[in-house]
């Protein structure tokens, strides 16, 4: 197994053989929708499906539920608001440092994270080049610093006090970049290996994706070992999942297997959410490693790529990173040029009476989830219902008018769609 750090894929299989094993879907009835992107390659800001991306590969979410996407083909950071409005946050200019669209981001970025002050951090790294860490403030001010002494770096996360953790992939170490800009070795001897232990008395083999939980445990995708490792703040390294074979399998702890992990994040319950590659013939899945180390699939397939919305087992993706926001999983679906969202328990839900207002006009005033899709139905007798339209809530409350009202009374209701 080897990571090349070419976004969005930080892993490329070296073997020509593969084995697809058991895929166990999470029972929480998740569903996948498209939040933004038309599916066409291009550069267009705007609303929802009326926008264009070019290989969106890295994604993070801030404290206000805004998303920031590294749109690698356009060399820009795009912002996506909760109501699916897409704009350019930084990049597209000529300056090496500065503000917003005046700055050039003509670089290969291999990792992206956001700290608790909503500052974005990115790593520019590739073989034979100097590694830089970029800082992008909430005002879109871009600065960068040389990470002296590092090799190729392919992962980054942040702890509760805004220390950064960086995978020095080529150096087989996990580094910590403190809030006073000190770079230190957090774990790993520098020698390739898979030894559990404390600090520098442990070893990794090309570590890439990182994530940090609320207790400041660091989770590491140890790519060439095919293992998920965990490091606590005492610097104790333990292996918690994976058995190192070039295959995919859901299961408990070391019985699970991974061919590649693009990105990781941790939810409020301590579950590690992983954006995973499939086999050599395709496949992409969002998987969950529970606090008890049970690995299941949330959405996608080990063996099939594509573009399909719907329930988790039927959904298809085409690569990219993921993050958590608004209680949902967001995916920068690189090959499909879209931003996808995965929600839980997505079966159609009637909007409650508290979220609907009775009015004298023909229509509804819906208070709901901005950026989500609702189906409006009508009836003349409260018994038989007919579909009227499907709408994407761009604001809440959202006022919808019936463009074809009858000459007699009609009733309306709305359902939140998967």
Secondary structure, 3 states (H helix, E strand, C coil): CECCCECCECCECCCCCCEECCCCECCCCCEEEEEECCCCECCECEEHHHCEECCEEEEEECCCCCEEEEECCCCEEEEECCCCEEEEEECCCCECCEEHHHECCCCCEEEEEECCCCCEEEEECCCCCCCEEEEECCCCEEEEEECCCCCCEEEEEECCCCCEEEEECCCCEEEEECCCCCEEEEECCCCECCCCEEHHHCCECCEEEEEECCCCCEEEEEHHHCEEEEECCCCEEEEEECCCCCEEECEEHHHCECCCEEEEEECCCCCEEEEEEEECCEEEEEEEECCCCEEEEEEEECCCCCCECEECCCCECCCCCEEEECCEEEEEECCCCEEEEEECCCCCEECCHHHECCCCCCEEEECCCCCCEEEEEEECCCCCCEEEEEEECCCCCEEEECCCCCCCCCEEEEEECC
